[in-house]
Amino acid sequence: MSKNDKKNMTKWNRAAVAVNEAGTKVEFVGGVNRDRIGGNCMVIGHTNEKGETVRAMFDLGSLFTPYESGFTAAYPDVSDYFDRTDPDSGQVTKAIKPTAVLCLTHAHEDHIGALMNYIRMGYELPPIKASGFTRSLIRKAFAQMGMQPPFIEKINPGDRIMIGTDMEIEPFMVSHSVVDAMGFHTLTKVDGKPYAGIINNGDFLVEENMPVGQSFNFETYTDLLKRKLTTNVQIDSTSTVPNGSERIGFEQAVQNTLQVIEANSDRSLIVSPVISRSVENIAIDIAAARKLGTKVYLEGKWLQLVKQAMTDSGHLDFDDVVYRGALDQYLADKGVKRKYVVCTGAFAQGLEEYNHNRSDLSNIPMASATRMALGLHQDIRLGRNVLVLARQRIIDEINGKTGPQMLQMMAAQGAKVVITPCGRQIGDFEQVRMQDSGHINARALGNLVDVIRQHAPEAIFTPIHGNPQQCGHTKQIIEQHGGKVSLAENLEVMKVGRKLAVNEAQPYRPVTWIAVKNIFQNPIKPNPNIPAEGLTEFWRIDDFYMPIEKICEVVNQPITKSPYALRTVSSSQNVLDDTAEDVILDDEPMRLSPKEAKFGGRKKWKKAAAEQAGTGRLSKKEYKKKKALEAIAAYQRSLQADKQNNIQILRARKEKLR
């Protein structure tokens, strides 16, 4: 073994339990769902010849629940895999199937969205492995919620992650709509000899020239197949419909977008609602703006988070085009002739809640595009000067109702709306291909199967990330190219190895999810049992979104008595850019008292107390941190004032309508 190999190798020796049969099993916890997409999670467990078992989990994401269920999201039920301390009683429950590591493929919500709420329920996450961008975005999201992020180690393609002595995980780069997406090859051994090799491609494309960051590389992928035993391959089934549309590519997407803009040159304000984490698609807007010679404004909290995570992870591709300053300054800046606002809200987030809400004053989280459609945006009013580029196609399971509604509301105010084709007519909107799917299509999958079978002829394929129909499409394509397929559903356990992919016979277990219900205070009819910050209830539900039991409820406020208590106050609105990162500590979370958490650590609070009393002297770094905290506090006070002002405006508007 070379010195470099030793340097890249990390070992865990925890998570060993005695079982009888040596071998490798894949447990499909979520993502091969009955109907809806999301909730992706899979566990590989391996038992060696000594009867010791280690486990690695891959992804832990959100399921997009129907609004009628009353739940805002649901997560795979992984309560058997993590230790938990009940936030109410303090009772400790040990994991039945302890897991050594959690590997994340990429930063989309359906792959990482459960992390924060599992921690809020009192679960202790294992060490997390992720790419640079994924790690940065998770840290930003946790800091925004007033929580210390879990321990996350940045990994690079080609690293060797050793779990005990008989499981080795190697990450590799894939292409997707989010930057720094990864797949994983897991090699297991029995008696020191390779036993099974499982490839989890994650959500992926095989495009080799993505506009931002690294891309999938056929040469590297082929080399991996040559170097390591590969017995089982998991394939993303999101967009593998037979005879589906072919990709147009990045350059053509930019060109089509520019043609739409030029055809509507009388519209001085361009609005482009996007999925905030889909950096590779946002790059289309950036490239179009660059060719127009204008600046782009990123509107929305999550877009600001994503931009900061890009900077932290070394992706500076947008810096020359993104406007620095407030939105009202941007709109008033005469130096920017053509205004180009890229905003959150591709899925019309918040509109369904608004449709069913009893009062305009209730606290509804709402994306920027949704606010524009409702006429509630603070700075932007839609009219005949606005061109809306709806590049993200409508997805029936997510925004099949609210997406068209939002766009029609925008058009009703005078905006010109152009959409990407979605398989059905929406109003009389012009349809132009301005964006590709971030998932592999049928033709590309067929070519990939040919490559895999050339170098791993005995590999068996399993479709994942889809409902039965989508997985059936993937099965059809693989078999057309001579591949063998073994299907699985949630909760099934598949024995894998050489020429082996068999689902174990198990007693019946109903599929369950952990669901979230957000409860906010209504200012019109206050409820003394609901705090001003609101509550989050956690429920165990069945596969039809029916509640089984309530697990716990927590107040929506920063955690102070947990391993994930934030050591220092950080910006909830990310106003400090480079300074904000200095406020957030990067090391592993530890237990802190509220007093220690306030001042950033056990050794600092006494010193801080002395400084407040007029003694001691601040270093340059400490002075910078103090100023950052003061700026955050001032900004939060201004936000509170703005909120009260907006409430008064809404009340006056409602009174006028009466």
Order of alpha helices (4+ residues) and beta strands (2+ residues): alpha-beta-beta-beta-beta-beta-beta-beta-beta-beta-alpha-alpha-beta-beta-alpha-beta-beta-beta-beta-beta-alpha-beta-alpha-beta-alpha-beta-alpha-alpha-beta-alpha-alpha-beta-alpha-alpha-beta-beta-alpha-beta-alpha-beta-beta-beta-beta-beta-beta-alpha-alpha-alpha-alpha
